[in-house]
Amino acid sequence: MQFSGFRSVIGSMWSVDDEVARQMVSAFYSNLVDGSGRLDCTRAAVALHKAVKSLRKKIPLEQQIVFIHIGV
């Protein structure tokens, strides 16, 4: 994906439960929006960190550690 021009990529290192993925994506995008309501791609790493942190007690550890951010 980065070779196609994307500055950062979020992915998983192995398979993830569908419900966990849905929750993580929802939390991730809610943290990716800046104060003006626009998506801020420079916040991708922080948004992923906050998403995992917010779901820490709701999803099993082995499902939390699969998500990675690559890029700037």
mmJSON file of the N, C-alpha and C atoms, coordinates in Angstrom:
{"data_MODEL":{"atom_site":{
"group_PDB":["ATOM","ATOM","ATOM","ATOM","ATOM","ATOM","ATOM","ATOM","ATOM","ATOM","ATOM","ATOM","ATOM","ATOM","ATOM","ATOM","ATOM","ATOM","ATOM","ATOM","ATOM","ATOM","ATOM","ATOM","ATOM","ATOM","ATOM","ATOM","ATOM","ATOM","ATOM","ATOM","ATOM","ATOM","ATOM","ATOM","ATOM","ATOM","ATOM","ATOM","ATOM","ATOM","ATOM","ATOM","ATOM","ATOM","ATOM","ATOM","ATOM","ATOM","ATOM","ATOM","ATOM","ATOM","ATOM","ATOM","ATOM","ATOM","ATOM","ATOM","ATOM","ATOM","ATOM","ATOM","ATOM","ATOM","ATOM","ATOM","ATOM","ATOM","ATOM","ATOM","ATOM","ATOM","ATOM","ATOM","ATOM","ATOM","ATOM","ATOM","ATOM","ATOM","ATOM","ATOM","ATOM","ATOM","ATOM","ATOM","ATOM","ATOM","ATOM","ATOM","ATOM","ATOM","ATOM","ATOM","ATOM","ATOM","ATOM","ATOM","ATOM","ATOM","ATOM","ATOM","ATOM","ATOM","ATOM","ATOM","ATOM","ATOM","ATOM","ATOM","ATOM","ATOM","ATOM","ATOM","ATOM","ATOM","ATOM","ATOM","ATOM","ATOM","ATOM","ATOM","ATOM","ATOM","ATOM","ATOM","ATOM","ATOM","ATOM","ATOM","ATOM","ATOM","ATOM","ATOM","ATOM","ATOM","ATOM","ATOM","ATOM","ATOM","ATOM","ATOM","ATOM","ATOM","ATOM","ATOM","ATOM","ATOM","ATOM","ATOM","ATOM","ATOM","ATOM","ATOM","ATOM","ATOM","ATOM","ATOM","ATOM","ATOM","ATOM","ATOM","ATOM","ATOM","ATOM","ATOM","ATOM","ATOM","ATOM","ATOM","ATOM","ATOM","ATOM","ATOM","ATOM","ATOM","ATOM","ATOM","ATOM","ATOM","ATOM","ATOM","ATOM","ATOM","ATOM","ATOM","ATOM","ATOM","ATOM","ATOM","ATOM","ATOM","ATOM","ATOM","ATOM","ATOM","ATOM","ATOM","ATOM","ATOM","ATOM","ATOM","ATOM","ATOM","ATOM","ATOM","ATOM","ATOM","ATOM","ATOM","ATOM","ATOM","ATOM","ATOM"],
"id":[1,2,3,4,5,6,7,8,9,10,11,12,13,14,15,16,17,18,19,20,21,22,23,24,25,26,27,28,29,30,31,32,33,34,35,36,37,38,39,40,41,42,43,44,45,46,47,48,49,50,51,52,53,54,55,56,57,58,59,60,61,62,63,64,65,66,67,68,69,70,71,72,73,74,75,76,77,78,79,80,81,82,83,84,85,86,87,88,89,90,91,92,93,94,95,96,97,98,99,100,101,102,103,104,105,106,107,108,109,110,111,112,113,114,115,116,117,118,119,120,121,122,123,124,125,126,127,128,129,130,131,132,133,134,135,136,137,138,139,140,141,142,143,144,145,146,147,148,149,150,151,152,153,154,155,156,157,158,159,160,161,162,163,164,165,166,167,168,169,170,171,172,173,174,175,176,177,178,179,180,181,182,183,184,185,186,187,188,189,190,191,192,193,194,195,196,197,198,199,200,201,202,203,204,205,206,207,208,209,210,211,212,213,214,215,216],
"type_symbol":["N","C","C","N","C","C","N","C","C","N","C","C","N","C","C","N","C","C","N","C","C","N","C","C","N","C","C","N","C","C","N","C","C","N","C","C","N","C","C","N","C","C","N","C","C","N","C","C","N","C","C","N","C","C","N","C","C","N","C","C","N","C","C","N","C","C","N","C","C","N","C","C","N","C","C","N","C","C","N","C","C","N","C","C","N","C","C","N","C","C","N","C","C","N","C","C","N","C","C","N","C","C","N","C","C","N","C","C","N","C","C","N","C","C","N","C","C","N","C","C","N","C","C","N","C","C","N","C","C","N","C","C","N","C","C","N","C","C","N","C","C","N","C","C","N","C","C","N","C","C","N","C","C","N","C","C","N","C","C","N","C","C","N","C","C","N","C","C","N","C","C","N","C","C","N","C","C","N","C","C","N","C","C","N","C","C","N","C","C","N","C","C","N","C","C","N","C","C","N","C","C","N","C","C","N","C","C","N","C","C","N","C","C","N","C","C"],
"label_atom_id":["N","CA","C","N","CA","C","N","CA","C","N","CA","C","N","CA","C","N","CA","C","N","CA","C","N","CA","C","N","CA","C","N","CA","C","N","CA","C","N","CA","C","N","CA","C","N","CA","C","N","CA","C","N","CA","C","N","CA","C","N","CA","C","N","CA","C","N","CA","C","N","CA","C","N","CA","C","N","CA","C","N","CA","C","N","CA","C","N","CA","C","N","CA","C","N","CA","C","N","CA","C","N","CA","C","N","CA","C","N","CA","C","N","CA","C","N","CA","C","N","CA","C","N","CA","C","N","CA","C","N","CA","C","N","CA","C","N","CA","C","N","CA","C","N","CA","C","N","CA","C","N","CA","C","N","CA","C","N","CA","C","N","CA","C","N","CA","C","N","CA","C","N","CA","C","N","CA","C","N","CA","C","N","CA","C","N","CA","C","N","CA","C","N","CA","C","N","CA","C","N","CA","C","N","CA","C","N","CA","C","N","CA","C","N","CA","C","N","CA","C","N","CA","C","N","CA","C","N","CA","C","N","CA","C","N","CA","C","N","CA","C","N","CA","C","N","CA","C","N","CA","C"],
"label_alt_id":[null,null,null,null,null,null,null,null,null,null,null,null,null,null,null,null,null,null,null,null,null,null,null,null,null,null,null,null,null,null,null,null,null,null,null,null,null,null,null,null,null,null,null,null,null,null,null,null,null,null,null,null,null,null,null,null,null,null,null,null,null,null,null,null,null,null,null,null,null,null,null,null,null,null,null,null,null,null,null,null,null,null,null,null,null,null,null,null,null,null,null,null,null,null,null,null,null,null,null,null,null,null,null,null,null,null,null,null,null,null,null,null,null,null,null,null,null,null,null,null,null,null,null,null,null,null,null,null,null,null,null,null,null,null,null,null,null,null,null,null,null,null,null,null,null,null,null,null,null,null,null,null,null,null,null,null,null,null,null,null,null,null,null,null,null,null,null,null,null,null,null,null,null,null,null,null,null,null,null,null,null,null,null,null,null,null,null,null,null,null,null,null,null,null,null,null,null,null,null,null,null,null,null,null,null,null,null,null,null,null,null,null,null,null,null,null],
"label_comp_id":["MET","MET","MET","GLN","GLN","GLN","PHE","PHE","PHE","SER","SER","SER","GLY","GLY","GLY","PHE","PHE","PHE","ARG","ARG","ARG","SER","SER","SER","VAL","VAL","VAL","ILE","ILE","ILE","GLY","GLY","GLY","SER","SER","SER","MET","MET","MET","TRP","TRP","TRP","SER","SER","SER","VAL","VAL","VAL","ASP","ASP","ASP","ASP","ASP","ASP","GLU","GLU","GLU","VAL","VAL","VAL","ALA","ALA","ALA","ARG","ARG","ARG","GLN","GLN","GLN","MET","MET","MET","VAL","VAL","VAL","SER","SER","SER","ALA","ALA","ALA","PHE","PHE","PHE","TYR","TYR","TYR","SER","SER","SER","ASN","ASN","ASN","LEU","LEU","LEU","VAL","VAL","VAL","ASP","ASP","ASP","GLY","GLY","GLY","SER","SER","SER","GLY","GLY","GLY","ARG","ARG","ARG","LEU","LEU","LEU","ASP","ASP","ASP","CYS","CYS","CYS","THR","THR","THR","ARG","ARG","ARG","ALA","ALA","ALA","ALA","ALA","ALA","VAL","VAL","VAL","ALA","ALA","ALA","LEU","LEU","LEU","HIS","HIS","HIS","LYS","LYS","LYS","ALA","ALA","ALA","VAL","VAL","VAL","LYS","LYS","LYS","SER","SER","SER","LEU","LEU","LEU","ARG","ARG","ARG","LYS","LYS","LYS","LYS","LYS","LYS","ILE","ILE","ILE","PRO","PRO","PRO","LEU","LEU","LEU","GLU","GLU","GLU","GLN","GLN","GLN","GLN","GLN","GLN","ILE","ILE","ILE","VAL","VAL","VAL","PHE","PHE","PHE","ILE","ILE","ILE","HIS","HIS","HIS","ILE","ILE","ILE","GLY","GLY","GLY","VAL","VAL","VAL"],
"label_asym_id":["A","A","A","A","A","A","A","A","A","A","A","A","A","A","A","A","A","A","A","A","A","A","A","A","A","A","A","A","A","A","A","A","A","A","A","A","A","A","A","A","A","A","A","A","A","A","A","A","A","A","A","A","A","A","A","A","A","A","A","A","A","A","A","A","A","A","A","A","A","A","A","A","A","A","A","A","A","A","A","A","A","A","A","A","A","A","A","A","A","A","A","A","A","A","A","A","A","A","A","A","A","A","A","A","A","A","A","A","A","A","A","A","A","A","A","A","A","A","A","A","A","A","A","A","A","A","A","A","A","A","A","A","A","A","A","A","A","A","A","A","A","A","A","A","A","A","A","A","A","A","A","A","A","A","A","A","A","A","A","A","A","A","A","A","A","A","A","A","A","A","A","A","A","A","A","A","A","A","A","A","A","A","A","A","A","A","A","A","A","A","A","A","A","A","A","A","A","A","A","A","A","A","A","A","A","A","A","A","A","A","A","A","A","A","A","A"],
"label_entity_id":["1","1","1","1","1","1","1","1","1","1","1","1","1","1","1","1","1","1","1","1","1","1","1","1","1","1","1","1","1","1","1","1","1","1","1","1","1","1","1","1","1","1","1","1","1","1","1","1","1","1","1","1","1","1","1","1","1","1","1","1","1","1","1","1","1","1","1","1","1","1","1","1","1","1","1","1","1","1","1","1","1","1","1","1","1","1","1","1","1","1","1","1","1","1","1","1","1","1","1","1","1","1","1","1","1","1","1","1","1","1","1","1","1","1","1","1","1","1","1","1","1","1","1","1","1","1","1","1","1","1","1","1","1","1","1","1","1","1","1","1","1","1","1","1","1","1","1","1","1","1","1","1","1","1","1","1","1","1","1","1","1","1","1","1","1","1","1","1","1","1","1","1","1","1","1","1","1","1","1","1","1","1","1","1","1","1","1","1","1","1","1","1","1","1","1","1","1","1","1","1","1","1","1","1","1","1","1","1","1","1","1","1","1","1","1","1"],
"label_seq_id":[1,1,1,2,2,2,3,3,3,4,4,4,5,5,5,6,6,6,7,7,7,8,8,8,9,9,9,10,10,10,11,11,11,12,12,12,13,13,13,14,14,14,15,15,15,16,16,16,17,17,17,18,18,18,19,19,19,20,20,20,21,21,21,22,22,22,23,23,23,24,24,24,25,25,25,26,26,26,27,27,27,28,28,28,29,29,29,30,30,30,31,31,31,32,32,32,33,33,33,34,34,34,35,35,35,36,36,36,37,37,37,38,38,38,39,39,39,40,40,40,41,41,41,42,42,42,43,43,43,44,44,44,45,45,45,46,46,46,47,47,47,48,48,48,49,49,49,50,50,50,51,51,51,52,52,52,53,53,53,54,54,54,55,55,55,56,56,56,57,57,57,58,58,58,59,59,59,60,60,60,61,61,61,62,62,62,63,63,63,64,64,64,65,65,65,66,66,66,67,67,67,68,68,68,69,69,69,70,70,70,71,71,71,72,72,72],
"pdbx_PDB_ins_code":[null,null,null,null,null,null,null,null,null,null,null,null,null,null,null,null,null,null,null,null,null,null,null,null,null,null,null,null,null,null,null,null,null,null,null,null,null,null,null,null,null,null,null,null,null,null,null,null,null,null,null,null,null,null,null,null,null,null,null,null,null,null,null,null,null,null,null,null,null,null,null,null,null,null,null,null,null,null,null,null,null,null,null,null,null,null,null,null,null,null,null,null,null,null,null,null,null,null,null,null,null,null,null,null,null,null,null,null,null,null,null,null,null,null,null,null,null,null,null,null,null,null,null,null,null,null,null,null,null,null,null,null,null,null,null,null,null,null,null,null,null,null,null,null,null,null,null,null,null,null,null,null,null,null,null,null,null,null,null,null,null,null,null,null,null,null,null,null,null,null,null,null,null,null,null,null,null,null,null,null,null,null,null,null,null,null,null,null,null,null,null,null,null,null,null,null,null,null,null,null,null,null,null,null,null,null,null,null,null,null,null,null,null,null,null,null],
"Cartn_x":[0.818,0.0,0.867,1.961,2.813,3.453,3.746,4.321,3.322,2.049,1.007,0.804,1.507,1.42,0.8,0.305,-0.256,0.87,0.705,1.761,1.821,0.71,0.702,-0.358,-0.105,-0.979,-1.236,-2.474,-2.85,-3.214,-2.712,-3.002,-2.977,-3.126,-3.034,-1.995,-1.32,-0.262,-0.805,-1.998,-2.657,-4.161,-4.921,-6.381,-6.961,-8.064,-8.73,-10.211,-10.793,-12.232,-12.976,-14.025,-14.768,-15.32,-15.846,-16.411,-15.311,-14.16,-13.028,-12.574,-12.482,-12.074,-13.064,-14.358,-15.378,-15.212,-15.024,-14.844,-13.571,-12.494,-11.218,-11.306,-11.931,-12.071,-12.914,-13.985,-14.84,-14.079,-13.357,-12.575,-11.441,-10.806,-9.704,-10.173,-11.248,-11.716,-12.25,-12.825,-13.283,-12.095,-10.93,-9.719,-8.943,-9.233,-8.523,-9.081,-10.28,-10.929,-10.35,-9.979,-9.437,-10.566,-10.219,-11.206,-12.227,-11.875,-12.808,-13.711,-13.576,-14.412,-13.847,-12.607,-11.969,-10.999,-10.835,-9.86,-8.454,-7.611,-6.232,-5.323,-4.827,-4.026,-2.706,-2.248,-1.002,-1.197,-2.439,-2.747,-2.963,-2.603,-2.911,-2.305,-1.035,-0.387,-1.021,-1.264,-1.887,-3.32,-4.035,-5.417,-5.474,-4.532,-4.496,-4.179,-3.202,-2.845,-4.048,-4.749,-5.912,-7.042,-7.209,-8.254,-7.974,-6.734,-6.371,-6.527,-6.085,-6.176,-7.631,-8.51,-9.922,-10.633,-10.124,-10.76,-10.021,-9.025,-8.156,-8.919,-9.96,-10.717,-11.857,-12.103,-13.241,-12.856,-11.604,-11.192,-9.98,-9.832,-8.713,-7.357,-6.342,-5.001,-4.49,-4.712,-4.199,-4.858,-6.0,-6.656,-6.241,-5.678,-5.221,-3.874,-3.005,-1.617,-1.395,-2.434,-2.259,-2.207,-2.669,-2.784,-1.463,-1.066,0.187,-0.016,0.833,0.87,2.247,2.276,3.525,3.449,4.45,4.466,4.755,4.345,4.622,3.451],
"Cartn_y":[-1.189,0.0,1.259,1.23,2.419,2.661,1.615,1.788,2.428,2.363,2.98,4.456,4.943,6.356,6.682,5.688,5.954,6.223,7.247,7.622,6.689,6.117,5.174,4.108,2.947,1.791,1.145,0.787,0.034,-1.369,-2.371,-3.747,-4.661,-5.941,-6.941,-7.98,-8.516,-9.484,-10.891,-11.169,-12.435,-12.237,-13.295,-13.165,-12.572,-11.85,-11.151,-11.487,-11.635,-11.86,-10.681,-10.964,-9.914,-8.839,-9.235,-8.261,-7.389,-7.977,-7.199,-6.194,-6.632,-5.736,-4.588,-4.866,-3.818,-2.792,-3.274,-2.369,-1.535,-2.175,-1.478,-0.403,-0.729,0.244,1.428,1.161,2.234,3.152,2.565,3.356,4.095,3.448,4.062,5.318,5.203,6.356,7.472,7.139,8.204,8.974,8.33,9.001,9.672,9.334,9.901,11.27,11.56,12.838,13.929,15.058,16.173,17.027,18.101,18.959,19.579,19.739,20.353,19.339,18.057,17.021,16.434,16.767,16.246,15.128,14.183,13.123,13.699,13.376,13.844,12.627,12.299,11.082,11.107,12.283,12.343,11.825,11.599,11.08,9.57,8.866,7.436,6.598,6.796,6.005,6.271,7.534,7.899,7.378,7.463,6.975,5.468,4.72,3.269,2.985,3.704,3.519,3.779,4.881,5.217,4.215,3.698,2.703,1.422,0.948,-0.268,-0.033,1.117,1.444,1.489,2.054,2.158,0.804,-0.152,-1.483,-2.526,-2.108,-3.028,-3.994,-3.537,-4.39,-5.135,-4.831,-5.42,-6.568,-6.618,-7.665,-8.409,-9.693,-10.485,-9.941,-10.167,-9.678,-10.137,-11.394,-11.916,-11.256,-10.607,-9.873,-8.395,-7.915,-6.526,-6.335,-7.316,-7.146,-7.392,-7.695,-8.0,-6.764,-5.629,-4.43,-3.662,-3.243,-2.507,-1.28,-0.301,0.892,0.954,1.167,1.323,2.638,3.482,4.751,5.921,7.1,8.334,8.766],
"Cartn_z":[0.0,0.0,0.0,0.736,0.761,-0.594,-1.326,-2.656,-3.614,-3.265,-4.084,-3.757,-2.733,-2.402,-1.061,-0.348,0.976,1.954,2.789,3.735,4.932,5.308,6.415,6.175,6.774,6.576,7.94,8.184,9.38,8.916,9.622,9.235,10.433,10.17,11.232,10.831,11.829,11.569,11.369,11.855,11.622,11.72,11.606,11.523,12.807,12.62,13.714,13.659,14.812,14.908,14.276,13.527,12.818,13.75,14.89,15.83,16.428,16.714,17.226,16.172,14.935,13.849,13.698,13.805,13.703,14.822,16.038,17.175,17.019,16.571,16.425,15.339,14.217,13.131,13.58,14.286,14.782,15.732,16.679,17.629,16.924,15.959,15.224,14.484,13.726,12.952,13.84,14.989,15.884,16.458,16.576,17.055,15.928,14.695,13.551,13.15,13.596,13.265,14.164,13.571,14.359,14.938,15.601,16.263,15.336,14.053,13.108,12.418,12.772,12.171,10.888,10.561,9.345,9.699,8.772,8.97,8.872,9.841,9.868,9.826,8.645,8.451,9.211,9.615,10.384,11.803,12.184,13.521,13.531,12.482,12.364,13.485,13.789,14.841,16.199,16.498,17.774,17.831,16.727,16.684,16.933,16.358,16.597,18.062,18.616,20.023,20.93,20.69,21.508,21.329,20.112,19.854,20.638,20.585,21.323,22.822,23.285,24.713,25.178,24.355,24.754,24.774,24.01,23.944,24.772,25.512,26.237,27.135,27.79,28.71,28.034,26.763,26.061,25.134,24.716,23.787,24.347,23.997,24.525,24.067,24.888,24.606,23.248,22.904,21.629,20.418,20.625,19.548,19.538,20.645,20.725,20.047,20.155,19.726,18.24,17.505,16.079,15.195,15.684,14.851,14.825,13.621,13.468,12.583,12.778,11.945,11.299,9.988,9.253,8.499,8.658,7.937,8.831,8.353,9.085,9.913],
"occupancy":[1.0,1.0,1.0,1.0,1.0,1.0,1.0,1.0,1.0,1.0,1.0,1.0,1.0,1.0,1.0,1.0,1.0,1.0,1.0,1.0,1.0,1.0,1.0,1.0,1.0,1.0,1.0,1.0,1.0,1.0,1.0,1.0,1.0,1.0,1.0,1.0,1.0,1.0,1.0,1.0,1.0,1.0,1.0,1.0,1.0,1.0,1.0,1.0,1.0,1.0,1.0,1.0,1.0,1.0,1.0,1.0,1.0,1.0,1.0,1.0,1.0,1.0,1.0,1.0,1.0,1.0,1.0,1.0,1.0,1.0,1.0,1.0,1.0,1.0,1.0,1.0,1.0,1.0,1.0,1.0,1.0,1.0,1.0,1.0,1.0,1.0,1.0,1.0,1.0,1.0,1.0,1.0,1.0,1.0,1.0,1.0,1.0,1.0,1.0,1.0,1.0,1.0,1.0,1.0,1.0,1.0,1.0,1.0,1.0,1.0,1.0,1.0,1.0,1.0,1.0,1.0,1.0,1.0,1.0,1.0,1.0,1.0,1.0,1.0,1.0,1.0,1.0,1.0,1.0,1.0,1.0,1.0,1.0,1.0,1.0,1.0,1.0,1.0,1.0,1.0,1.0,1.0,1.0,1.0,1.0,1.0,1.0,1.0,1.0,1.0,1.0,1.0,1.0,1.0,1.0,1.0,1.0,1.0,1.0,1.0,1.0,1.0,1.0,1.0,1.0,1.0,1.0,1.0,1.0,1.0,1.0,1.0,1.0,1.0,1.0,1.0,1.0,1.0,1.0,1.0,1.0,1.0,1.0,1.0,1.0,1.0,1.0,1.0,1.0,1.0,1.0,1.0,1.0,1.0,1.0,1.0,1.0,1.0,1.0,1.0,1.0,1.0,1.0,1.0,1.0,1.0,1.0,1.0,1.0,1.0,1.0,1.0,1.0,1.0,1.0,1.0],
"B_iso_or_equiv":[0.0,0.0,0.0,0.0,0.0,0.0,0.0,0.0,0.0,0.0,0.0,0.0,0.0,0.0,0.0,0.0,0.0,0.0,0.0,0.0,0.0,0.0,0.0,0.0,0.0,0.0,0.0,0.0,0.0,0.0,0.0,0.0,0.0,0.0,0.0,0.0,0.0,0.0,0.0,0.0,0.0,0.0,0.0,0.0,0.0,0.0,0.0,0.0,0.0,0.0,0.0,0.0,0.0,0.0,0.0,0.0,0.0,0.0,0.0,0.0,0.0,0.0,0.0,0.0,0.0,0.0,0.0,0.0,0.0,0.0,0.0,0.0,0.0,0.0,0.0,0.0,0.0,0.0,0.0,0.0,0.0,0.0,0.0,0.0,0.0,0.0,0.0,0.0,0.0,0.0,0.0,0.0,0.0,0.0,0.0,0.0,0.0,0.0,0.0,0.0,0.0,0.0,0.0,0.0,0.0,0.0,0.0,0.0,0.0,0.0,0.0,0.0,0.0,0.0,0.0,0.0,0.0,0.0,0.0,0.0,0.0,0.0,0.0,0.0,0.0,0.0,0.0,0.0,0.0,0.0,0.0,0.0,0.0,0.0,0.0,0.0,0.0,0.0,0.0,0.0,0.0,0.0,0.0,0.0,0.0,0.0,0.0,0.0,0.0,0.0,0.0,0.0,0.0,0.0,0.0,0.0,0.0,0.0,0.0,0.0,0.0,0.0,0.0,0.0,0.0,0.0,0.0,0.0,0.0,0.0,0.0,0.0,0.0,0.0,0.0,0.0,0.0,0.0,0.0,0.0,0.0,0.0,0.0,0.0,0.0,0.0,0.0,0.0,0.0,0.0,0.0,0.0,0.0,0.0,0.0,0.0,0.0,0.0,0.0,0.0,0.0,0.0,0.0,0.0,0.0,0.0,0.0,0.0,0.0,0.0,0.0,0.0,0.0,0.0,0.0,0.0],
"pdbx_formal_charge":[null,null,null,null,null,null,null,null,null,null,null,null,null,null,null,null,null,null,null,null,null,null,null,null,null,null,null,null,null,null,null,null,null,null,null,null,null,null,null,null,null,null,null,null,null,null,null,null,null,null,null,null,null,null,null,null,null,null,null,null,null,null,null,null,null,null,null,null,null,null,null,null,null,null,null,null,null,null,null,null,null,null,null,null,null,null,null,null,null,null,null,null,null,null,null,null,null,null,null,null,null,null,null,null,null,null,null,null,null,null,null,null,null,null,null,null,null,null,null,null,null,null,null,null,null,null,null,null,null,null,null,null,null,null,null,null,null,null,null,null,null,null,null,null,null,null,null,null,null,null,null,null,null,null,null,null,null,null,null,null,null,null,null,null,null,null,null,null,null,null,null,null,null,null,null,null,null,null,null,null,null,null,null,null,null,null,null,null,null,null,null,null,null,null,null,null,null,null,null,null,null,null,null,null,null,null,null,null,null,null,null,null,null,null,null,null],
"auth_seq_id":[1,1,1,2,2,2,3,3,3,4,4,4,5,5,5,6,6,6,7,7,7,8,8,8,9,9,9,10,10,10,11,11,11,12,12,12,13,13,13,14,14,14,15,15,15,16,16,16,17,17,17,18,18,18,19,19,19,20,20,20,21,21,21,22,22,22,23,23,23,24,24,24,25,25,25,26,26,26,27,27,27,28,28,28,29,29,29,30,30,30,31,31,31,32,32,32,33,33,33,34,34,34,35,35,35,36,36,36,37,37,37,38,38,38,39,39,39,40,40,40,41,41,41,42,42,42,43,43,43,44,44,44,45,45,45,46,46,46,47,47,47,48,48,48,49,49,49,50,50,50,51,51,51,52,52,52,53,53,53,54,54,54,55,55,55,56,56,56,57,57,57,58,58,58,59,59,59,60,60,60,61,61,61,62,62,62,63,63,63,64,64,64,65,65,65,66,66,66,67,67,67,68,68,68,69,69,69,70,70,70,71,71,71,72,72,72],
"auth_comp_id":["MET","MET","MET","GLN","GLN","GLN","PHE","PHE","PHE","SER","SER","SER","GLY","GLY","GLY","PHE","PHE","PHE","ARG","ARG","ARG","SER","SER","SER","VAL","VAL","VAL","ILE","ILE","ILE","GLY","GLY","GLY","SER","SER","SER","MET","MET","MET","TRP","TRP","TRP","SER","SER","SER","VAL","VAL","VAL","ASP","ASP","ASP","ASP","ASP","ASP","GLU","GLU","GLU","VAL","VAL","VAL","ALA","ALA","ALA","ARG","ARG","ARG","GLN","GLN","GLN","MET","MET","MET","VAL","VAL","VAL","SER","SER","SER","ALA","ALA","ALA","PHE","PHE","PHE","TYR","TYR","TYR","SER","SER","SER","ASN","ASN","ASN","LEU","LEU","LEU","VAL","VAL","VAL","ASP","ASP","ASP","GLY","GLY","GLY","SER","SER","SER","GLY","GLY","GLY","ARG","ARG","ARG","LEU","LEU","LEU","ASP","ASP","ASP","CYS","CYS","CYS","THR","THR","THR","ARG","ARG","ARG","ALA","ALA","ALA","ALA","ALA","ALA","VAL","VAL","VAL","ALA","ALA","ALA","LEU","LEU","LEU","HIS","HIS","HIS","LYS","LYS","LYS","ALA","ALA","ALA","VAL","VAL","VAL","LYS","LYS","LYS","SER","SER","SER","LEU","LEU","LEU","ARG","ARG","ARG","LYS","LYS","LYS","LYS","LYS","LYS","ILE","ILE","ILE","PRO","PRO","PRO","LEU","LEU","LEU","GLU","GLU","GLU","GLN","GLN","GLN","GLN","GLN","GLN","ILE","ILE","ILE","VAL","VAL","VAL","PHE","PHE","PHE","ILE","ILE","ILE","HIS","HIS","HIS","ILE","ILE","ILE","GLY","GLY","GLY","VAL","VAL","VAL"],
"auth_asym_id":["A","A","A","A","A","A","A","A","A","A","A","A","A","A","A","A","A","A","A","A","A","A","A","A","A","A","A","A","A","A","A","A","A","A","A","A","A","A","A","A","A","A","A","A","A","A","A","A","A","A","A","A","A","A","A","A","A","A","A","A","A","A","A","A","A","A","A","A","A","A","A","A","A","A","A","A","A","A","A","A","A","A","A","A","A","A","A","A","A","A","A","A","A","A","A","A","A","A","A","A","A","A","A","A","A","A","A","A","A","A","A","A","A","A","A","A","A","A","A","A","A","A","A","A","A","A","A","A","A","A","A","A","A","A","A","A","A","A","A","A","A","A","A","A","A","A","A","A","A","A","A","A","A","A","A","A","A","A","A","A","A","A","A","A","A","A","A","A","A","A","A","A","A","A","A","A","A","A","A","A","A","A","A","A","A","A","A","A","A","A","A","A","A","A","A","A","A","A","A","A","A","A","A","A","A","A","A","A","A","A","A","A","A","A","A","A"],
"auth_atom_id":["N","CA","C","N","CA","C","N","CA","C","N","CA","C","N","CA","C","N","CA","C","N","CA","C","N","CA","C","N","CA","C","N","CA","C","N","CA","C","N","CA","C","N","CA","C","N","CA","C","N","CA","C","N","CA","C","N","CA","C","N","CA","C","N","CA","C","N","CA","C","N","CA","C","N","CA","C","N","CA","C","N","CA","C","N","CA","C","N","CA","C","N","CA","C","N","CA","C","N","CA","C","N","CA","C","N","CA","C","N","CA","C","N","CA","C","N","CA","C","N","CA","C","N","CA","C","N","CA","C","N","CA","C","N","CA","C","N","CA","C","N","CA","C","N","CA","C","N","CA","C","N","CA","C","N","CA","C","N","CA","C","N","CA","C","N","CA","C","N","CA","C","N","CA","C","N","CA","C","N","CA","C","N","CA","C","N","CA","C","N","CA","C","N","CA","C","N","CA","C","N","CA","C","N","CA","C","N","CA","C","N","CA","C","N","CA","C","N","CA","C","N","CA","C","N","CA","C","N","CA","C","N","CA","C","N","CA","C","N","CA","C","N","CA","C","N","CA","C","N","CA","C"],
"pdbx_PDB_model_num":[1,1,1,1,1,1,1,1,1,1,1,1,1,1,1,1,1,1,1,1,1,1,1,1,1,1,1,1,1,1,1,1,1,1,1,1,1,1,1,1,1,1,1,1,1,1,1,1,1,1,1,1,1,1,1,1,1,1,1,1,1,1,1,1,1,1,1,1,1,1,1,1,1,1,1,1,1,1,1,1,1,1,1,1,1,1,1,1,1,1,1,1,1,1,1,1,1,1,1,1,1,1,1,1,1,1,1,1,1,1,1,1,1,1,1,1,1,1,1,1,1,1,1,1,1,1,1,1,1,1,1,1,1,1,1,1,1,1,1,1,1,1,1,1,1,1,1,1,1,1,1,1,1,1,1,1,1,1,1,1,1,1,1,1,1,1,1,1,1,1,1,1,1,1,1,1,1,1,1,1,1,1,1,1,1,1,1,1,1,1,1,1,1,1,1,1,1,1,1,1,1,1,1,1,1,1,1,1,1,1,1,1,1,1,1,1]
}}}
